[in-house]
Amino acid sequence: MPQDQDQKYIGGVPLEIQDLVYAGRKIQAIKLAREKMGWGLKDAKERIDQVEQKLRTQSPEHFKAKQRAGCGTAAAACVVFAAVAGVLTWCLF
């Protein structure tokens, strides 16, 4: 995440927390923000959401791969479910 010194903090959120947002790890970002910044849960979540929105606007290319994640897992789960259902059907009849 290339940024110069003036942009080190977005919305009062340090770079290490912003990196978690880029990585799609918002829950960890919220936890770390609460620990490091002393914010409450609601405030931390709102600030992380604002930072994510700003980062997505500034550098959408960092988030493109994350938006497609999950399709392969869903397809694999369907295949496993179909295989289990087939085996159960074969065993019962």
Helices and strands as residue ranges (DSSP letters): G 5-7, H 15-22, H 26-37, H 41-58, G 60-62, H 64-68, H 71-92
